[in-house]
């Protein structure tokens, strides 16, 4: 089943590890370090158009990738069902 993340981007729902609320995690040291490492490795896809609400962590073939979406984590979580 595919999961729509916003702005025309859909991913395989089976690849999702976590759907997190950015407001809750953005200021933590752990998030900042993890996000920076993903950025350096070109593994962040920002589809939020400057309105960041959720951080979706995925894995495919043992490769981590993160999406930043303008759709709330609760809404995306309900879509995953």
RATAQUI-V301695 format. One record per pair of residues at least 12 apart in sequence whose C-alpha atoms are under 6 Angstrom apart, sorted by the first residue. I is the first residue (numbers start at 0). J is the second residue. D is the distance in Angstrom with one decimal. If there is no record, write none. Layout:
i | j | d
I | J | D
I | J | D
This chain:
i | j | d
0 | 12 | 5.6
14 | 57 | 5.2
14 | 58 | 5.3
14 | 59 | 6.0
15 | 57 | 4.4
16 | 56 | 5.5
16 | 57 | 5.2
17 | 55 | 5.8
17 | 56 | 5.2
18 | 54 | 5.9
18 | 55 | 4.6
18 | 72 | 5.8
19 | 53 | 5.6
19 | 54 | 5.1
19 | 72 | 5.8
20 | 53 | 4.7
20 | 72 | 5.3
21 | 52 | 5.4
21 | 53 | 5.0
21 | 54 | 6.0
42 | 64 | 4.8
43 | 65 | 4.8
43 | 66 | 5.8
44 | 66 | 4.7
45 | 66 | 5.7
45 | 67 | 4.7
46 | 67 | 5.9
46 | 68 | 5.3
47 | 67 | 5.9
47 | 68 | 4.4
47 | 69 | 4.3
50 | 69 | 5.2
51 | 68 | 5.7
51 | 69 | 4.9
52 | 68 | 5.9
52 | 69 | 5.0
52 | 70 | 5.9
52 | 71 | 5.2
53 | 67 | 5.7
53 | 68 | 5.3
53 | 71 | 5.5
53 | 72 | 5.1
54 | 66 | 5.8
54 | 67 | 4.8
